[in-house]
Amino acid sequence: MLAWFQALMPKEDRFFDLFEKHAAKLVAGSRELRSALDGGAGLAGHCARVSALEDDADAIARDVLLAVRRTFITPFDRGDIQSLISAMDDAIDQMRKTTKAIGLFEVAEFDPLMREMGDIIVKAAALTVDLVGALRQMRRDAAKITAMVEQMTGLEDQSDQLHDQGIKALYAANRGSNAMAFIVGTEIYGHLESVVDRFEDVAKLISGILIEHI
């Protein structure tokens, strides 16, 4: 009887609106982070805007978690909703950690490979927008979602390669001369790689949700 009653109830679609709103913060944060990697006079401002966007994203995540508790019918499993918004929030949290490290170590110049990783982060954020948008019609767009998840995996692979190349270049440039520069550079590379990893986590979660509903 309960299953029959639930089938008649309209599902709460505002979750999709909140996911998309959060994804927009991810895109904005990725662009500010990428601009920060250009260095220059605007560096501090870009870092500050990443922090502000992370606060905005946290508020959206809280709205999602509150809606999960208050909504009788959800568009898909409550646990999946909570996991997805948490993974999305982890991505912008990691952007903030990256900019905090930049400020802590007073980094003002960045390697070209760091900027390339920043470009990948921007692409991953934009792809997340498309993935989240496709959730509204996940059965219809199943093939599209699968292709985008594979694309995200490809971006993560590229990021790993750039990370390894960057660490190797840092070691070659600072071996026996400037250990601190190597340590700091390694820290920044690690944070950038983690941002892309978090986006891949989002893609994998969406893939899992799709599998459960087709």
Secondary structure, DSSP 4 states (H G I P E B T S, - for coil): -HHHHHHHSPP-THHHHHHHHHHHHHHHHHHHHHHHTT-STTHHHHHHHHHHHHHHHHHHHHHHHHHHHH-SS-SS-HHHHHHHHHHHHHHHHHHHHHHHHHHHTT-----HHHHHHHHHHHHHHHHHHHHHHHGGGTTTTHHHHHHHHHHHHHHHHHHHHHHHHHHHHHHHHHTTT-HHHHHHHHHHHHHHHHHHHHHHHHHHHHHHHHHHH-
